[in-house]
Amino acid sequence: MTLTLFYLFDLGYYEYLAIRLDASSLRFLGNLKISTQVLVESYPIYKGLIGLLILCFIIYKYANFVYNLFSKAHQEITKKVKAVIIILTVLVLSFGIYNSITHYPLRWSEAFFSKNTIVNQFALNPVLYFFDSFSFRSEGVDVEKFKTYYPVIAKELNLPLDTINFEQKITFKNPYKENPNIIFVMLESVGTATMGIYGNPLNCTPKMDSIIKKSISFPKFYVHKPGTAGSVFASITGLPDIEDVKTASRNPMIIDQRIIFDQFKGYEKSYFLGGSANWANIRGVFQSNIKGLKIYEEGSFDDVKRADVWGIDDYDLFKQADKRLKKLHDSGKPFVTYIQTATNHMPYTVPDKKESFKPILENEINEKTLLKGGFRSLGQLNGIRYLDFNVARFLDRAKESGYYDNSIFVFFGDHRAGMKKLNFLKDNEDDLGIQVHHTTCFINAPKYIKPQEINKYAKLIDIFPTATSLAKIDYTNYTLGRDLLDSTRTNTAAFIHTQSKGEKAVGLIKNGYYYEKTNISKKSGLYSLQGNSVKDIKLSNPIITQQMDSLLSAYYHSTKYLYFNNKKLNK
């Protein structure tokens, strides 16, 4: 029965995140109430329980039948037969444990024999894989390795070479007379693959596509870890989440950080989300690092009904945020705010009608069309359509409330949701497992910048330096993020935390190449992002491999170092 439950949880986890159940899944026990509600609202739990009870009854009856059948038989077994049975049993079980005729036993990494990720995932034994994954827990900083690679990160980020110092003071000689407002909007599960402007054939984001054409956009924007908590942590702190098991936000030893969000003097600072800020210890990330921050969460909003496990839906969230931002604008106070959306997430609770928005009904679309766009369900398609509607509606409200012209709107996806085969893509990112990191990012601020597409590699930790520099606000950068609008920085790279060959890994995307290396076994590979094939070209490109390995290691060890050495100074 325990094994049956294990397989059921493994199946549900794979349906949710497209990865097999591993030690990192234990993070969902951190808030059992929310996790249980997501489970109940997203899966046929009650039908499953009934089926499980029926299965238990069948197993019970069968066990009784077998017991009664053999208990009535009285057959003498000789000592020789008993010995043969015992020896054969031991040999069979021993081979089952070793499971190989070579010098080395069968290891779960051998399940990764195919270039097809789905095939590899299918080959894993869920019980063995879960317990083996415990060995891939994150470690503290290796100071010696950090010192070895510091010159590499110093060259990349224009830091001093003669001393370890990540501090960079950014000042502006001609600041704006009226301080611009800055509004960061985290778009739940909006990867480039879900958007029409980046090739999705279902045209499910027409409003955002139109906004992007009137904005400055970054088509090569990547998040560091494909999860909401990891992306919130990275965007706020300016440090990638590279924790192997739990998210960085859940690590109390690294919560204390010097961040840019805390440096907006004279600004009203706020954080809006539809649910509770206790989720994944996000409250700690915000409150312990941002003085004077106001958090608006579930319970802060009057006369708004809870939509699902994630609290109020995005329409009401944007409406409530606009109401408070309008008051600040009317009082003449500049503000910087962070809005975290959630409706475009399982269980995809969208209304039957909301102003001009109407969901697509089951009789209006077939499975073939859904698969054409890579969507797993109609709910997933309607989720992105509803968010698309709400983004445009939020900007309309900002115009009506009067603060649109003097505001910088930064929209970014936290990760791409799990999708079916993306046949419309013209690259091999999905086969490499990095397409889930490739999200949208665009800045809408007609008063401050002209629409353009910046085609250099960008990463999530860059959004605060970029927006703050665009607003011409003096700040000190202690992090690894940089201003994406800095014209002197052209040869950029994206750094990600991923999973490869059954273990946690880190990767670097630069100059049309992707280089990855596993954290424990140090297995590595170099791949070209051009074309549809996946072939390790490490041996034929030793110089590129060495350069990317050095930069990858520099980002990794610098992140670990700053986790523990970027704490606020006691005054």
Number of C-alpha atoms within 10 A of each C-alpha: 10 7 10 11 11 14 16 13 15 21 16 16 16 16 14 15 14 17 18 23 24 22 19 17 14 11 15 15 11 14 13 11 12 17 14 14 13 16 17 14 15 14 13 10 12 10 10 12 11 11 12 15 12 12 14 13 12 12 13 11 12 12 12 11 12 10 11 11 10 10 9 8 8 7 7 6 8 8 9 9 10 11 11 11 12 12 12 12 12 12 12 12 12 11 13 12 11 14 14 12 9 8 7 9 13 15 14 18 14 13 17 19 12 13 13 14 18 13 13 17 19 14 14 19 15 21 14 12 19 18 12 16 19 14 11 20 16 16 9 11 18 12 12 10 14 20 15 13 19 25 20 20 23 19 12 17 16 13 18 15 13 8 10 12 12 19 14 15 9 14 13 12 7 8 12 11 6 10 17 25 23 24 22 21 21 24 27 23 29 25 26 25 25 29 24 18 19 16 16 20 17 18 16 22 20 17 18 22 17 12 18 22 15 19 22 22 23 23 20 20 26 32 32 28 27 26 20 21 20 26 26 24 24 26 26 23 28 27 28 31 29 23 22 22 19 22 21 27 25 21 13 11 10 17 24 20 24 22 23 21 24 17 17 18 13 10 20 17 21 21 21 23 25 30 25 20 20 11 17 23 21 20 15 18 24 25 17 13 21 21 13 12 19 15 19 21 18 20 14 14 15 8 7 15 12 15 18 19 24 24 20 23 27 26 21 17 28 24 16 18 21 19 14 13 25 17 12 16 17 13 9 10 14 23 21 21 23 21 21 22 28 26 28 26 17 20 19 23 21 24 14 10 9 13 7 6 16 15 18 14 12 10 6 7 11 11 12 10 12 18 17 16 25 23 22 17 15 17 21 24 22 22 24 24 25 25 26 22 22 24 21 16 17 19 18 13 18 21 12 12 16 15 21 22 14 19 23 25 21 23 22 27 26 35 28 25 26 20 20 15 15 21 13 14 15 12 16 19 22 20 17 20 14 23 22 26 28 26 28 28 29 26 25 24 22 17 12 14 14 12 18 15 16 16 12 18 21 26 27 30 29 21 26 25 25 19 21 23 20 19 21 18 20 18 21 16 20 21 25 21 23 22 18 24 16 11 7 7 14 12 10 16 23 22 27 26 26 22 20 21 20 22 23 22 23 23 28 21 25 18 13 11 17 23 23 27 25 20 20 13 12 10 13 18 18 26 21 22 19 13 10 14 15 17 12 15 16 17 11 10 12 12 11 17 21 12 11 22 19 17 21 26 22 23 26 23 24 26 22 24 18 19 23 15 15 20 16 11 7 4 3
